[in-house]
Amino acid sequence: MAPPAARAQEPEAAASPPPSPTATAEAAPPTIDHTNDAGQDDDPQPRRKLIHWNELDGPISTFRVGFTLLMDAATYSQDTESERQVTIDDPDAGVRDSRLLFRGRFKTERPLSWTFGYMYDNADGSWRVRQTGFQIGFPTAKGTLFVGRTKEGYSMIKVMAGTQGWGQERTFSLDAFVPILADGLKWSGYFPEHRVFFQLGLYDDELSEDESFATFDHQVVTRIGWLPISSEGDKKLLHVAVMGRAGHPDEGSLRLRSKPEESQSPFFVDTGAIASDYAQTTGGEIYYREGPWLFGGEYNWETVDVTGGEKERFHGGNVVAVWLITGETRAYNAPGGYFGPVSPDRTVFEGGPGAWEAVLNLSYIDLDSESFSGGKMWRLTPMVNWHLSDNIRFELGYGYAVLDRFDLHGATQFFQTRLQLAL
C-alpha cells in the first residue's frame, strides 16, 4: 500500500441551542469547496460535529484530532486456470487500516497549517508516520507550499484519502505505477478566475529509505487541471487534468506489481525486478458530475528505461459510473482538484436512510512488454456504499477479474465487505 486539512473552526456561541436530533432543515453543504489547508484531503472538516472534545481553539493554533478504522472481509472463487496462476489464502477478515490524524491552523498573519498522521501497520505490528508536515500560504501568488511527507499529487484518486473514494481500493495502474507518499516539497496553485489548478512536487527518499512507499531515490511530479464547467447552482462540474512524474528508481531497480483491488489477496500482476535508473509516468483524467451522478476515469502510461538501453512501456486505467441513489451530491475541492466524502442529507441517527451510493467500475492493466511478462488483467466491480452518517460507512462489493498470464486466462470472483469508522 498514496494520494493528492485543518480548517479553523469558530467557537460556537454560548447561547446557541443544541440541534434537535430529528432536525432535517440543516443547510446543505456547498458542492464546491474553495479551502485548502494541510491534511484536508485526509481529514476534511465534517458537516456535522459528532463530538466537541476533539477540537480546540488554542491561543497559538487550532487543534483537531481524528481517527480512521477500516475493517475488511473477503472471500474468493477461482476457476481452474486462475488457481494455476495464483494461490489465494483462505478467506479472511481483519483490520485494513487504523490511524490517528492531527491537524490545525496557526494564528499567524500568513496562512500556516500543519498535519500529522500516525498509522498502525497491522502487517508488522509497528507505527508509521504518514501525511505529516506544514503548509504555508502565499495569497498573492495564489498558491501554497507543503513541506514534509505528503501525497505526490499525481492523479485525483491518489490525492484523495482512501476513505473518501467511491471504490474500496485504488485501481491497478495507480498501485503499480505511483507510490502513495513521498518526502519533499509540493507547490499547489489555484486560479479561481480561470478555474485552473496545479501541483508541482519535488521529492527525495533521504528520510524514508526504509518505508515501503520509497520506490524512488528522487522524483518530480506535476498535475494541472481545468474546470470547463463549474456551477454551484446546477451542481454541475467538469474536471479535466493531465499529470506526469519522472525520477530515478531506488537503488537502480524498479518493480511494477498490483493486487486485484482487494487488500488481503496476493499480487496478481508483477513484472519482477527491472534494472533501471530512470522511469516516467504520464496520464490524463476526466470526470463529470451532475447532481447525484458522477462519471469519469483516467489512463496512465509507464515508460521504464532499462539498464542496457531498452525502453519498456506499460499502461492501465479505469472508467467509473457513480450514482447517489438518495440524491446527495459529492462535494469537490477546487484548489486540490479532488472529490470529497459523501455527507448524507439525513443520517441514520437522525431517522433518515443515510446516503446510498451505487458504483460500477471497470479497471485494466497491461504489464507485458517485449522483455517482461507481468501479465494483463481486467476487473469489473459493481458495489454499493451505505453512508450511515458522516462517520460510518459500510461497503458491499463484487468483482469479476480475468488474468492473462503464464499462457492462461484465469477468472476470479471477489466478494468483499468493509466497515469504515472515521472521526
C-alpha positions in Angstrom: 0.0 0.0 0.0 -0.6 7.3 -1.7 -2.7 10.1 -2.5 -3.3 14.4 -3.8 -6.5 20.0 6.2 -7.4 21.8 9.1 -10.0 24.4 8.5 -10.2 26.7 11.5 -13.4 26.1 13.5 -15.0 29.1 15.0 -16.2 28.5 18.6 -19.9 28.2 19.0 -21.9 31.0 20.6 -22.7 30.1 24.2 -26.4 31.0 23.6 -26.9 28.7 20.7 -29.2 25.8 21.5 -28.1 22.3 20.6 -29.6 21.0 17.4 -32.6 18.7 17.6 -31.6 15.1 16.8 -34.6 14.9 14.4 -33.9 18.2 12.7 -33.9 18.0 8.9 -33.6 21.7 8.0 -29.8 21.8 8.3 -28.3 23.7 5.4 -26.8 21.6 2.7 -23.0 21.8 2.3 -21.6 23.6 -0.8 -20.9 21.2 -3.6 -17.6 23.1 -4.5 -15.2 23.8 -1.7 -12.5 26.5 -2.1 -10.5 25.9 1.1 -7.0 24.3 1.1 -5.3 23.5 4.4 -2.7 20.9 5.3 -4.2 17.5 5.7 -7.6 18.5 4.4 -7.6 15.7 1.8 -7.1 13.1 4.6 -9.3 14.6 7.3 -11.9 17.1 5.9 -14.0 19.2 8.3 -17.2 17.1 8.8 -20.5 18.6 8.0 -21.9 17.5 11.4 -19.9 17.5 14.6 -20.2 14.1 16.2 -18.4 15.3 19.4 -16.8 18.5 20.5 -13.8 17.4 22.6 -11.7 16.6 19.5 -11.4 20.3 18.5 -9.6 23.0 20.4 -9.3 26.7 19.6 -6.0 27.3 21.3 -4.0 30.6 21.7 -1.4 29.6 19.1 -3.1 27.1 16.9 -6.4 25.4 16.4 -6.2 21.6 17.0 -8.3 18.7 15.8 -7.8 15.0 16.4 -9.4 12.3 14.3 -9.0 8.7 13.5 -9.9 6.1 10.9 -10.5 2.4 11.2 -11.1 0.1 8.2 -12.2 -3.5 8.7 -12.3 -5.8 5.7 -13.7 -9.2 5.0 -13.4 -11.1 1.7 -13.8 -14.4 0.0 -13.0 -15.7 -3.5 -13.9 -18.1 -6.1 -11.3 -19.2 -8.7 -11.7 -21.2 -11.9 -9.1 -23.9 -12.6 -6.8 -21.7 -14.7 -6.8 -19.0 -12.0 -5.8 -21.5 -9.4 -2.8 -22.4 -11.6 -1.8 -18.7 -11.9 -2.0 -17.6 -8.3 -2.6 -19.1 -4.9 -5.0 -17.1 -2.7 -5.1 -17.8 1.1 -8.2 -18.9 2.8 -11.0 -16.3 3.1 -10.1 -13.8 5.9 -11.2 -10.8 7.8 -9.1 -8.2 9.5 -8.1 -4.6 10.0 -7.2 -2.9 6.7 -6.1 0.4 8.2 -6.1 2.2 11.6 -4.6 5.6 12.1 -4.6 8.8 14.2 -4.9 12.2 12.4 -4.0 15.6 14.0 -4.1 18.9 12.3 -4.6 22.6 12.9 -4.0 26.2 11.7 -1.6 28.6 13.4 -2.9 32.0 14.2 -0.4 33.9 12.1 -0.9 36.7 9.6 0.3 34.4 6.8 -1.8 31.2 6.4 0.1 28.4 8.1 -1.4 25.0 8.9 0.0 21.6 9.9 -0.9 18.0 9.9 0.4 14.8 11.5 -0.7 11.2 10.6 0.3 8.1 12.6 -0.7 4.7 11.3 -0.6 1.3 12.9 0.8 -1.2 10.4 -1.0 -4.4 11.2 1.3 -6.4 8.9 4.4 -5.9 11.0 3.0 -4.6 14.3 4.6 -1.1 14.1 3.5 2.5 14.0 4.3 4.5 10.8 4.3 8.3 10.1 2.0 9.1 7.3 1.0 12.5 5.8 2.9 15.0 8.1 4.2 18.5 7.6 3.5 22.2 7.3 1.6 24.1 4.7 2.4 27.8 4.0 0.0 30.0 2.1 1.1 32.6 -0.4 -2.2 34.5 -1.2 -0.6 37.0 -3.6 0.8 34.1 -5.6 -2.5 32.2 -5.3 -0.6 29.1 -4.0 0.5 27.1 -1.1 3.8 25.2 -0.3 3.7 21.9 1.7 6.9 20.8 3.4 7.0 17.3 4.7 5.6 13.8 3.9 2.6 14.0 1.6 0.9 12.6 -1.4 2.8 13.2 -4.6 0.0 15.0 -6.4 -0.3 12.5 -9.3 -3.9 11.5 -10.1 -7.0 12.6 -8.3 -7.7 9.2 -6.9 -4.2 9.2 -5.3 -4.7 12.7 -3.9 -8.0 11.7 -2.2 -7.8 9.8 1.0 -8.5 6.1 0.6 -11.5 6.5 3.0 -13.2 9.1 0.7 -13.3 7.4 -2.7 -16.2 5.5 -4.2 -14.2 2.3 -4.6 -12.8 0.1 -1.9 -9.3 0.1 -3.2 -7.4 2.2 -5.8 -7.1 0.8 -9.3 -4.4 -1.5 -10.7 -2.3 1.1 -12.6 -2.2 3.6 -9.7 -1.0 1.0 -7.2 1.6 -0.3 -9.7 2.9 3.0 -11.0 2.6 5.6 -8.3 3.7 5.5 -4.6 1.2 6.6 -2.1 3.5 9.1 -0.3 6.8 10.9 -0.6 9.0 13.3 1.4 9.7 16.7 -0.1 8.1 20.0 -1.3 4.8 20.4 -3.1 3.6 23.7 -4.5 -0.2 23.9 -5.2 -1.7 26.7 -7.2 -5.3 27.7 -7.8 -6.6 30.4 -10.1 -10.4 30.7 -9.4 -11.0 33.3 -12.2 -9.7 30.8 -14.7 -10.8 27.7 -12.8 -7.3 26.2 -13.1 -5.3 24.3 -10.5 -1.9 22.6 -10.5 0.5 20.8 -8.2 4.3 20.6 -8.6 6.3 18.3 -6.3 10.0 17.6 -5.7 10.7 14.6 -3.6 13.7 12.6 -2.1 13.9 9.4 0.0 16.7 10.5 2.4 14.3 10.3 5.4 12.1 7.5 4.0 14.6 5.0 2.7 13.2 2.1 4.8 9.5 2.9 4.0 7.7 0.6 1.6 6.5 3.6 -0.5 10.1 4.8 -1.1 10.5 3.1 -4.5 12.4 6.1 -6.0 15.5 7.9 -4.8 14.1 11.2 -6.0 11.3 12.3 -8.4 9.5 15.3 -9.8 5.7 15.2 -10.1 3.2 17.6 -11.7 -0.5 17.8 -12.4 -2.5 20.5 -14.0 -6.3 20.7 -14.3 -9.1 22.8 -15.6 -12.8 23.1 -14.7 -14.6 23.9 -18.0 -17.9 23.6 -16.1 -18.2 24.7 -12.5 -21.8 25.6 -11.4 -22.8 25.6 -7.7 -26.4 26.3 -8.5 -26.8 23.5 -11.0 -24.4 21.2 -9.2 -22.6 20.6 -12.4 -18.9 20.2 -12.7 -16.5 19.0 -15.4 -12.9 18.2 -14.3 -10.1 17.7 -16.8 -6.5 17.1 -15.8 -3.2 15.8 -17.1 -0.3 14.6 -14.9 3.3 13.3 -15.1 6.1 12.1 -12.9 9.7 11.2 -13.6 12.5 10.0 -11.4 15.3 7.6 -10.5 14.2 4.2 -9.1 15.6 3.3 -5.7 19.0 1.6 -6.0 18.6 1.3 -9.7 15.7 -1.2 -9.6 12.0 -0.9 -10.2 9.2 -3.5 -9.7 5.7 -2.9 -11.0 3.0 -5.0 -9.4 -0.6 -4.8 -8.2 -3.2 -6.6 -6.2 -6.6 -7.2 -7.8 -8.2 -4.2 -5.8 -8.5 -6.4 -2.7 -6.1 -5.7 0.1 -5.8 -9.2 1.6 -5.1 -11.0 -1.7 -1.6 -11.6 -3.2 -0.2 -9.7 -6.2 -1.8 -10.9 -9.5 0.3 -8.9 -12.0 4.1 -8.5 -11.4 7.0 -7.6 -13.7 9.6 -8.7 -11.2 12.7 -6.5 -10.7 13.6 -4.3 -13.6 17.1 -2.8 -13.7 16.6 0.8 -14.4 17.9 4.3 -13.4 15.0 6.3 -14.9 11.3 5.9 -15.3 8.4 8.2 -16.1 4.6 8.1 -15.8 2.1 10.2 -17.8 -1.7 10.2 -17.6 -4.9 12.0 -18.1 -8.2 12.1 -16.2 -11.7 13.4 -16.8 -14.8 13.5 -14.5 -18.3 14.9 -15.0 -20.6 15.4 -12.0 -24.2 16.5 -12.3 -26.1 16.3 -9.0 -26.1 12.7 -7.7 -24.4 11.4 -10.9 -20.7 11.1 -11.4 -18.9 9.7 -14.5 -15.2 9.6 -15.3 -11.9 7.8 -15.3 -8.2 8.0 -16.1 -5.5 6.3 -18.1 -1.8 6.0 -17.3 1.4 5.0 -19.2 4.7 4.0 -17.6 7.9 4.1 -19.5 10.9 2.5 -18.0 14.5 3.0 -19.2 16.0 -0.5 -18.7 19.7 -0.6 -18.0 21.3 -1.5 -21.3 19.3 0.8 -23.5 15.8 -0.7 -23.9 12.6 1.2 -23.1 9.7 -0.9 -21.7 6.2 0.5 -21.7 3.2 -0.5 -19.6 -0.2 1.0 -19.2 -3.6 0.8 -17.5 -6.6 2.8 -16.3 -10.3 2.7 -15.4 -13.8 4.1 -16.1 -16.4 4.5 -13.4 -20.1 5.5 -13.0 -21.4 6.5 -9.6 -25.0 7.3 -8.6 -26.0 8.6 -5.2 -29.4 7.0 -5.0 -30.7 9.1 -2.2 -30.0 12.3 -4.1 -26.9 13.8 -2.4 -24.1 15.5 -4.4 -20.5 14.5 -3.8 -18.6 17.7 -2.9 -15.5 18.8 -4.9 -12.4 20.7 -3.6 -11.3 23.1 -6.3 -7.8 24.1 -5.0 -6.8 20.4 -4.7 -8.7 19.1 -7.7 -10.4 16.2 -6.0 -13.8 15.0 -4.8 -14.5 14.8 -1.1 -16.5 12.3 1.0 -20.3 11.9 0.9 -22.3 13.6 3.6 -25.9 12.2 3.9 -28.8 14.6 3.8 -30.4 12.7 6.7 -28.2 10.3 8.6 -29.5 7.1 10.1 -29.1 8.6 13.6 -31.5 11.5 12.5 -34.1 9.0 11.5 -33.1 9.1 7.8 -31.9 6.5 5.3 -28.3 7.8 5.3 -26.8 8.1 1.8 -26.8 5.1 -0.6 -24.3 5.1 -3.4 -24.1 2.7 -6.4 -20.8 2.2 -8.2 -19.8 0.4 -11.4 -16.1 0.4 -12.1 -14.0 -1.2 -14.9 -10.2 -1.4 -14.4 -7.4 -2.7 -16.7 -3.7 -3.0 -16.6 -1.1 -4.4 -19.0 2.3 -5.2 -17.5 3.5 -7.2 -20.6 6.3 -5.8 -22.8 8.9 -7.1 -25.1 11.1 -8.3 -22.3 8.8 -8.7 -19.3 5.7 -10.7 -18.8 4.0 -9.2 -15.8 0.5 -10.1 -17.0 -2.7 -8.4 -18.2 -5.8 -8.1 -16.0 -9.2 -6.5 -16.1 -11.8 -6.4 -13.4 -15.5 -5.3 -13.4 -16.8 -4.2 -10.0 -20.4 -3.3 -9.1 -20.7 -2.3 -5.5 -22.9 -0.4 -3.0 -21.8 2.0 -0.3 -24.1 2.9 2.6 -23.0 6.1 4.3 -24.9 5.8 7.6 -23.5 9.2 8.7 -20.5 11.4 8.1 -18.6 9.0 10.3 -19.8 5.5 9.4 -19.8 3.7 6.1 -20.5 0.1 5.0 -19.4 -1.3 1.7 -20.5 -4.3 -0.2 -18.8 -5.2 -3.4 -18.5 -7.9 -6.1 -15.6 -8.2 -8.5 -15.1 -10.4 -11.6 -11.5 -10.3 -12.8 -9.7 -12.1 -15.6 -5.9 -12.5 -15.6 -3.9 -13.2 -18.8 -0.6 -14.6 -17.6 1.6 -17.7 -17.9 -0.3 -18.5 -21.2 -3.5 -18.9 -19.1 -6.7 -16.9 -18.8 -7.9 -17.3 -15.3 -11.2 -15.9 -13.9 -11.6 -15.0 -10.2 -14.7 -13.7 -8.4 -14.3 -11.5 -5.4 -16.9 -11.0 -2.6 -15.9 -8.0 -0.4 -17.2 -6.0 2.5 -15.8 -3.1 4.5 -16.8 -1.3 7.7 -15.3 2.2 7.9 -15.3 4.4 11.0 -13.9 7.9 10.9 -13.9 10.9 13.2 
